[in-house]
Amino acid sequence: MNKIIEVKNLERTFGENRAIDGMTFSVEPGEVFGLLGPNGAGKTTSVRVLNGILPPSKGEVKVFGLNPATDGEKVRQQTGVLTETPALYERLSARDNLIFFGTLAGITDAELPKRVDEILAFFELSQRGNDKVEAFSKGMKQRLALARALIHKPPLLFLDEPTSGLDPEAAQQVNDLIAGLSRSNGQTVVLATHNLLDAQRLCDRVAILNRGRILALGSLTELSRKLWPVMWVDVTLMGDLAEQAASKVKALRGVIQAQGEKKSLAIQVEAEAVIPQVVSALADEKFPILKVNPRDYTLEDIYFALQAGEA
Amino acid sequence: MNWRSIWAIARKDLMEVRQNKAAWGPAIIVPLIFAVIMPIFFVVLPQVIPVTDVERELGDIQTLMNSLPPNVKLIFDGLKLEQMFVIYMAAFMFAPMFLIMPLMFSSVVGADSFAGERERKTMEALLYAPTSDLELFLGKVLAAVIPAVGISWITDVVYIIVVNTTSFPLFGKIWFPLAPWWPMMFWLTPALAVLGISATVLISSRVKTFMEAYQMSASLVVLVLALIIGQVSGVLFLGVEMVLVIGTAIWLVNAALIYVAVSQFKRSALIANL
């Protein structure tokens, strides 16, 4: 299937400052792709370049096979963007905001009222549709901004820090909506964020950025395998037999090292496939196994390992 | 060119301006002063104050009349002193004041357009809309020209009614507007509105705040002040030909200004300035 976004050796400079410094990545249809990095990493600039708001200084960019720098209008007809601040017209009602952006997106006068009603209902804003946005809470504004980005049912959605400044409950609501979009509508989502938990929960793949460069690219599993090719498994035994068990498993093929203390046994193995053999060997030796827990790396572990390496 | 998008931008800006009391305050007060209070003052006053007092206040009004162009002088032939005073004030001396309005209102709305959007942090979402740079520019220009010209014309109509009503006891007929007012209303007023908005949109796309844009564009009022001084001093007299010439000159300046504004109006420049 054709890629939705293709970026090759992209550079964008502002005077001496390199906001994007040689990025290469692609996004598949239906994927939730994360651009992950600290402030100034180049996330927002990337979103702007991909939408044809800023031309690239160098490199090649294709969105739906189009060059955003020259076909910006056509690209933007197929994208929806949730900006970092909700950027709503606060003196106007929620409905008027949606009508305005729906008109610009080319929804016909006949379809527009129905579509506005639908999307207000979807984001649970129907009751407040005629109220001025200035009276809305932060969470409601964010939901309305998301509704604005989706009013024309774009196949590609850019979300720039979607939970920034929201309280945990509102952030949870927004994240649930985003997760639902990709799952139920098959929409491709590009999520620009510095929130590692959001990214881990929502993204199929991430590009970890720093100072305009991609430090790593892939799924959580791929990235952790790249960073930590060997893995750890924690075994809990019933009784203080861990030291004894450690000396038994050390001899097994594929086991790099094992450390035991009281009930806890930590084993480093060459690959995931070694774990069943270790468990089987322990069971054969009649060690009472209570729990086996292969250690998972979080995006946070990966992110900080990469950023530390970069520093 | 997508005119539906252009109208949508203009309509949205007008709806926003309608909610902005800072913009509407002057739009109500200034026309009220120009079209109602001032004419009542200088049309009714000569009718209640003895002629000798009017003459004493004005000096020799006949000497003033002598400084007028011959074709304008004809208008005053055979009129009473009070009538001459009312015509002189209502139709000639006060005329350039009405040209401040299109400039003023187009500057307010224009300044509110891009600088206001930037100030309220709504600009970025607008730039992500699937419109061209030209459509964005035209939508903004239209949003300012419509109220500026509309309010100017409404003020003109109110002024015409007030002047004719209050001076009816003196003239016994409807005598206003005189010929120069027609090109002033339909040629010079739109020209000044477009001048104000083109300059203001250009300025407001480069500065950060509404007030900054408004203050910079307000300097255009100097043009109108020059007309007022010219009129009062007798150097320049706003007859039909003069209004047409000034209007044409301003339209030519507008064409050049719009060309520069459109060619420099780029999304990338606007977003880089956020």
Chai-1 contact restraints between the chains, C-beta under 6 A:
chainA,res_idxA,chainB,res_idxB,connection_type,confidence,min_distance_angstrom,max_distance_angstrom,comment,restraint_id
A,N51,B,Y128,contact,1.0,0.0,6.0,A-B,restraint_1
A,I53,B,L127,contact,1.0,0.0,6.0,A-B,restraint_2
A,I53,B,R267,contact,1.0,0.0,6.0,A-B,restraint_3
A,I53,B,I271,contact,1.0,0.0,6.0,A-B,restraint_4
A,L54,B,S268,contact,1.0,0.0,6.0,A-B,restraint_5
A,E73,B,P130,contact,1.0,0.0,6.0,A-B,restraint_6
A,E73,B,S132,contact,1.0,0.0,6.0,A-B,restraint_7
A,R76,B,P130,contact,1.0,0.0,6.0,A-B,restraint_8
A,Q77,B,P130,contact,1.0,0.0,6.0,A-B,restraint_9
A,V81,B,Y128,contact,1.0,0.0,6.0,A-B,restraint_10
A,T83,B,E124,contact,1.0,0.0,6.0,A-B,restraint_11
A,T83,B,A125,contact,1.0,0.0,6.0,A-B,restraint_12
A,T85,B,K121,contact,1.0,0.0,6.0,A-B,restraint_13
A,A87,B,K121,contact,1.0,0.0,6.0,A-B,restraint_14
A,A87,B,T122,contact,1.0,0.0,6.0,A-B,restraint_15
A,A87,B,E124,contact,1.0,0.0,6.0,A-B,restraint_16
A,A87,B,A125,contact,1.0,0.0,6.0,A-B,restraint_17
A,Y89,B,T122,contact,1.0,0.0,6.0,A-B,restraint_18
A,R91,B,E16,contact,1.0,0.0,6.0,A-B,restraint_19
A,R91,B,Q19,contact,1.0,0.0,6.0,A-B,restraint_20
A,L92,B,M15,contact,1.0,0.0,6.0,A-B,restraint_21
A,F100,B,K12,contact,1.0,0.0,6.0,A-B,restraint_22
A,T103,B,A8,contact,1.0,0.0,6.0,A-B,restraint_23
A,L104,B,S5,contact,1.0,0.0,6.0,A-B,restraint_24
A,L104,B,A8,contact,1.0,0.0,6.0,A-B,restraint_25
A,L104,B,A129,contact,1.0,0.0,6.0,A-B,restraint_26
A,L104,B,T131,contact,1.0,0.0,6.0,A-B,restraint_27
